Amino acid sequence: MDDIISSPNVFGCVFVDHQGLCLGAKGDASSESSGIIAAIADQAAKLEPQSQPPIIVFEDDTKRCIIQRNGIVTGAIYKTH
């Protein structure tokens, strides 16, 4: 997590297991979002179940949240533009 949080424009990250349990959070990211992050990744994966897990991006004018599952761990990275 230290490597990720020190990347340019990254201001927070959260990692969760497949049940939504927070495995770790750094920076300006809340562990309280862990359940919804896991649920978003689960629902998006159902759109094309035979494909690799998708990368989900939520963004506004100044920042974005990038969610991706890798095995049983899902990560959310918060970045500024």
C-alpha positions as CSV (number, residue, x, y, z in Angstrom):
1,M,0.0,0.0,0.0
2,D,2.9,2.4,0.6
3,D,4.0,2.0,-3.0
4,I,0.5,2.8,-4.3
5,I,-0.1,5.7,-2.0
6,S,3.2,7.3,-3.0
7,S,2.3,7.1,-6.7
8,P,1.6,10.4,-8.5
9,N,-1.9,11.8,-7.9
10,V,-3.0,9.0,-5.5
11,F,-4.5,10.2,-2.3
12,G,-6.0,7.0,-0.9
13,C,-6.5,3.3,-1.3
14,V,-8.5,0.5,0.2
15,F,-8.1,-3.3,-0.2
16,V,-10.9,-5.7,0.7
17,D,-11.5,-9.5,0.6
18,H,-14.3,-11.2,-1.4
19,Q,-16.7,-10.7,1.5
20,G,-16.1,-7.0,1.9
21,L,-13.8,-7.2,4.9
22,C,-11.3,-4.4,4.9
23,L,-7.7,-5.7,4.6
24,G,-6.2,-2.3,4.7
25,A,-6.7,1.4,4.0
26,K,-4.3,4.3,3.5
27,G,-4.5,8.0,2.9
28,D,-7.8,9.7,2.5
29,A,-9.8,6.4,2.1
30,S,-12.3,5.0,4.6
31,S,-12.4,1.4,5.7
32,E,-16.2,1.9,6.0
33,S,-16.4,1.8,2.2
34,S,-15.0,-1.8,2.0
35,G,-18.4,-3.5,1.8
36,I,-19.7,-1.4,-1.1
37,I,-16.4,-1.7,-3.0
38,A,-16.6,-5.5,-2.9
39,A,-20.3,-5.3,-3.9
40,I,-19.6,-3.0,-6.8
41,A,-16.9,-5.4,-8.1
42,D,-19.2,-8.4,-7.7
43,Q,-22.0,-6.8,-9.6
44,A,-19.8,-5.6,-12.4
45,A,-18.3,-9.0,-12.8
46,K,-21.7,-10.5,-13.4
47,L,-22.1,-8.4,-16.6
48,E,-19.7,-10.7,-18.4
49,P,-19.0,-13.7,-16.2
50,Q,-16.8,-15.5,-18.7
51,S,-14.3,-12.5,-18.9
52,Q,-11.6,-11.2,-16.7
53,P,-12.9,-9.0,-13.8
54,P,-13.6,-5.5,-15.1
55,I,-11.9,-2.3,-14.1
56,I,-14.6,0.1,-12.7
57,V,-13.9,3.8,-12.7
58,F,-16.1,6.5,-11.1
59,E,-15.0,10.0,-11.7
60,D,-16.0,13.6,-11.3
61,D,-14.3,16.9,-12.4
62,T,-11.4,16.6,-9.9
63,K,-11.0,13.0,-8.8
64,R,-11.6,9.3,-9.7
65,C,-12.0,6.0,-7.9
66,I,-10.6,2.9,-9.7
67,I,-11.9,-0.5,-8.5
68,Q,-10.4,-3.8,-9.7
69,R,-10.6,-7.4,-8.4
70,N,-7.5,-9.6,-8.6
71,G,-8.3,-13.1,-7.2
72,I,-10.0,-12.8,-3.9
73,V,-8.7,-9.2,-3.2
74,T,-10.4,-6.1,-4.6
75,G,-8.6,-2.8,-4.5
76,A,-9.9,0.8,-4.8
77,I,-7.5,3.6,-5.6
78,Y,-8.5,7.2,-5.3
79,K,-6.7,9.7,-7.6
80,T,-6.9,13.3,-8.6
81,H,-6.8,14.2,-12.3
